[in-house]
Amino acid sequence: MISMRNILIVLAIPAFLGAGLTLYAVVIEPSRLVVRHVELETQHSQSETFRVALIADLHVGSPMSGLGKVRRVVEAVNAEEPDVVLLLGDYLISGVLLGSYVEPEPIADLLTDLEAPLGVYSVLGNHDWWEDGPGMTTALEVAGIPVLENQARAIGEDLWLVGLADDTTRQPNINAGFAGVPQGVRVLVIAHDPAVYLDWPVEREAVLMAAGHTHGGQIYLPWLFAPVIPGRAGPEWAHGLHDAGGQPLYVSSGIGTSILPVRINRPPEIVIVDVPLP
C-alpha cells in the first residue's frame, strides 16, 4: 500500500522541478554574460585579422539587464581589445514583464566607455523606435557614437561600415546604404533585424554582416526548436553564424529580454568576431 507520505513526495517532485526551472530561466540564465568568440574561415592561413565586437539588444531596464549589466558588458568588451565595436540596436524596452523603463541618456553615457581604435558605431532597433527613436539617436550621437540608417562611413584604411534601417519600423535600403562606398574596399554591414539580408543583392559584398533582434528565441529547447522567433527571417537565422547569399552573417542572441523576462539555453552574449583581411 502506498503511504500518504510517498504520494506527497511524488506530487512534490514536479513542483520542485518547476520552481527550479523558473528560477533558472528568470534569474540565473538572464544574469549570465557569455563572451562568444567567432573566427571566420579564410583560404589564407597567414591572413591578418581585425577584431569586431558585437553588442545587441541590451534592452536596458528588463529584469537582470539594468545599467549595472551595461557596465559589465562595457568592461568585458574592452578586455577583448576589439578594433571596432558595433551596437546592433534595441537599447530601450517596451512592455517587458517586470521591467522598468530607462531613459536613453544614462544608457548612452555608459556606452561612451567602450574603447576601440576604429570607433564605436550603432543602429537602432524596433523597440527604440517604438519608445523614443529620436531621443535614443540624439543620446548616442551626443555620446560620440554615430547612428547609421541606410548610411555608410569609412572607418579605416580600405574599410567601410554600412548601417541599415530596422526592418519592422523603418525602411531599410541596401542600395542607399552602399551609395558612395568605393569599389574594392572591405565592407562591414550592420542591421538590427537579420530580415534585411533576405534578398541580398549579389553585387554587394561584405566581409561580415551582423544583426540581433531575434534573441535566439530567448528559449531554445535542445534538439527541438525555439518556440518564437520574431521578425521575417525565421528560425533559419535565429542565432549564430550563417551564410547569407555568400556573405558571413552573425545573428546575436543579445543581452536583455523582451516581452517575457526569461532565457533558456540562450544566455546573454557578447560576440567577438575575428575577421580575416583578404
C-alpha positions in Angstrom: 0.0 0.0 0.0 1.3 3.4 -1.0 1.6 5.7 2.0 0.3 9.3 2.0 3.9 10.4 2.6 5.1 8.8 -0.6 2.2 10.3 -2.6 3.1 13.7 -1.3 6.7 13.2 -2.3 5.7 12.1 -5.8 3.4 15.2 -6.2 6.1 17.5 -4.8 8.7 16.5 -7.4 7.1 18.3 -10.4 6.6 21.4 -8.2 10.2 21.5 -7.2 11.4 20.9 -10.8 9.1 23.6 -12.0 10.3 26.0 -9.3 13.9 25.3 -10.2 13.4 25.8 -13.9 11.6 29.1 -13.2 14.4 30.3 -11.0 17.0 29.3 -13.7 15.0 30.9 -16.6 14.1 34.1 -14.8 17.1 34.8 -12.7 20.2 32.7 -13.3 20.5 32.5 -17.1 19.4 36.1 -17.8 22.1 37.2 -15.2 24.9 35.5 -17.1 27.2 37.1 -19.7 28.9 34.9 -22.2 31.8 36.2 -24.4 31.5 34.2 -27.6 34.5 34.1 -30.0 33.9 33.5 -33.7 36.7 33.0 -36.3 35.7 33.4 -39.9 37.2 30.9 -42.3 39.9 32.1 -44.7 41.8 30.4 -47.6 45.0 32.0 -46.4 46.4 30.5 -43.2 48.6 33.5 -42.5 45.9 36.2 -43.1 45.9 39.1 -40.7 42.6 39.7 -38.9 40.8 42.6 -37.3 38.6 42.2 -34.3 34.9 43.2 -34.3 32.8 43.3 -31.1 29.0 42.9 -31.5 26.6 44.1 -28.8 22.9 43.5 -29.5 19.6 44.0 -27.7 20.7 45.5 -24.4 17.0 46.2 -23.5 18.2 48.2 -20.5 15.6 48.0 -17.8 14.5 44.5 -18.5 14.9 42.2 -15.4 18.6 41.3 -14.9 19.6 43.8 -17.5 19.9 47.2 -15.9 22.6 49.8 -16.0 24.8 47.6 -14.0 24.7 45.0 -16.7 25.7 47.6 -19.2 28.8 48.3 -17.2 29.6 44.6 -17.1 29.2 44.5 -20.9 31.5 47.5 -21.4 34.2 46.1 -19.2 34.0 42.6 -20.9 34.2 44.2 -24.4 37.1 46.4 -23.5 39.0 43.4 -22.1 38.8 41.8 -25.6 40.6 44.8 -27.2 38.4 45.0 -30.3 39.4 47.1 -33.3 35.8 48.3 -33.7 32.6 48.0 -31.6 29.2 47.7 -33.4 26.0 48.2 -31.5 23.0 46.4 -33.1 20.0 48.2 -31.6 17.2 47.8 -29.0 18.8 49.7 -26.2 15.3 50.5 -24.8 12.4 48.3 -23.7 8.7 48.5 -24.3 6.3 46.3 -22.3 8.6 43.6 -20.9 7.1 41.9 -17.9 8.6 43.2 -14.6 10.8 45.7 -16.4 11.4 49.3 -15.6 11.9 51.9 -18.4 15.3 53.6 -18.5 15.8 56.8 -20.5 18.3 56.9 -23.4 20.8 59.3 -21.8 22.2 57.1 -19.0 22.5 54.2 -21.4 24.5 56.2 -23.9 26.6 57.7 -21.1 27.8 54.2 -20.1 28.4 53.2 -23.7 30.9 56.1 -24.1 33.4 54.0 -22.0 33.7 51.5 -24.9 37.2 51.5 -26.3 38.2 50.7 -29.9 40.8 52.3 -32.1 38.4 52.3 -35.1 35.5 53.6 -33.1 32.0 52.6 -31.8 29.0 52.7 -34.2 25.4 51.9 -33.9 22.0 51.3 -35.5 18.6 51.5 -33.8 16.0 48.7 -33.3 12.3 48.4 -33.3 11.9 48.9 -29.6 14.0 52.0 -29.8 11.7 53.4 -32.4 8.5 52.3 -30.6 9.7 54.1 -27.4 11.9 57.1 -28.4 13.9 56.7 -31.6 14.8 60.4 -31.9 15.8 60.6 -28.2 18.0 57.5 -28.4 19.6 58.8 -31.6 20.4 62.1 -30.0 21.8 60.5 -26.8 24.1 58.2 -28.8 25.3 61.0 -31.1 26.0 63.3 -28.2 27.9 60.5 -26.6 30.1 60.3 -29.7 28.5 57.1 -31.1 27.3 57.6 -34.7 23.9 56.2 -35.6 23.7 54.9 -39.2 20.5 54.4 -41.0 20.9 53.4 -44.7 24.3 55.2 -44.5 27.9 54.3 -44.9 31.1 55.6 -43.3 34.8 55.0 -43.8 36.2 53.6 -40.5 39.7 52.5 -41.5 42.1 52.1 -44.4 40.1 50.4 -47.2 37.4 49.6 -44.6 33.8 50.9 -44.6 30.8 50.3 -42.4 27.2 50.3 -43.7 24.3 50.6 -41.3 20.8 49.6 -42.4 17.4 50.7 -41.0 15.3 48.5 -38.9 13.1 46.1 -40.9 10.0 46.4 -38.7 9.6 50.1 -38.0 11.6 51.8 -40.8 12.6 51.3 -44.5 15.9 49.5 -45.0 17.6 50.3 -48.3 20.7 48.4 -49.2 21.5 50.4 -52.3 21.2 53.7 -50.4 23.4 52.3 -47.7 26.1 51.4 -50.2 25.9 54.7 -52.1 29.3 56.3 -52.0 31.1 53.1 -50.9 34.1 52.8 -53.3 34.6 49.6 -55.2 37.2 47.2 -53.9 37.1 48.2 -50.3 36.2 45.8 -47.4 32.7 46.4 -46.0 31.1 45.6 -42.7 27.3 45.7 -42.6 25.1 46.0 -39.5 21.4 46.0 -39.0 19.1 45.3 -36.1 17.0 42.6 -37.8 18.5 39.9 -40.0 15.5 40.1 -42.2 17.1 42.9 -44.1 19.6 40.4 -45.5 17.0 38.0 -47.0 17.2 39.5 -50.5 20.9 40.5 -50.6 21.9 41.8 -54.0 24.6 39.7 -55.5 26.8 42.7 -56.5 27.1 43.8 -52.9 29.9 42.0 -50.9 30.7 42.2 -47.2 33.4 40.7 -45.1 30.9 40.5 -42.2 27.2 41.1 -41.8 25.7 41.3 -38.3 22.3 41.6 -36.7 20.4 40.9 -33.4 16.6 41.2 -32.8 15.8 37.5 -32.6 17.3 36.9 -29.1 17.8 33.4 -30.5 14.2 32.9 -29.4 15.2 33.5 -25.8 14.0 30.0 -25.1 15.7 27.2 -27.1 14.7 23.6 -26.4 17.7 21.3 -27.1 17.4 19.2 -30.2 13.9 20.7 -30.9 13.4 24.4 -31.6 13.0 27.9 -30.4 9.2 28.3 -30.0 9.1 32.0 -31.0 11.4 33.8 -33.4 10.4 37.5 -34.0 10.7 39.1 -37.5 10.6 37.8 -41.1 13.9 36.0 -41.1 12.5 32.9 -39.4 14.2 30.1 -37.5 17.0 29.5 -40.1 18.7 32.7 -39.0 17.7 32.7 -35.3 21.2 32.7 -33.9 24.8 32.1 -34.7 26.9 32.2 -37.9 25.2 31.7 -41.2 25.8 32.1 -45.0 23.6 34.8 -46.4 23.9 34.9 -50.1 27.6 34.0 -49.9 28.3 36.5 -47.1 29.1 35.6 -43.5 26.2 36.7 -41.2 26.3 36.5 -37.4 23.0 36.9 -35.5 23.4 37.5 -31.8 21.1 36.4 -29.1 21.7 39.7 -27.4 21.8 40.8 -23.8 18.4 41.7 -22.3 14.9 40.2 -22.7 11.7 41.2 -24.4 8.0 40.6 -23.5 8.8 37.7 -21.1 11.9 38.0 -18.8 13.2 34.5 -19.4 16.1 32.8 -21.2 16.7 29.1 -21.6 19.8 27.8 -23.5 20.2 31.3 -24.9 22.4 33.2 -22.4 23.2 36.9 -22.9 26.2 37.1 -25.2 28.9 39.5 -26.4 30.2 38.3 -29.7 33.8 38.8 -30.8 34.4 38.1 -34.5 38.0 37.9 -35.9 37.6 38.9 -39.5 40.4 37.9 -41.9 41.9 40.6 -44.1 42.0 39.2 -47.7 
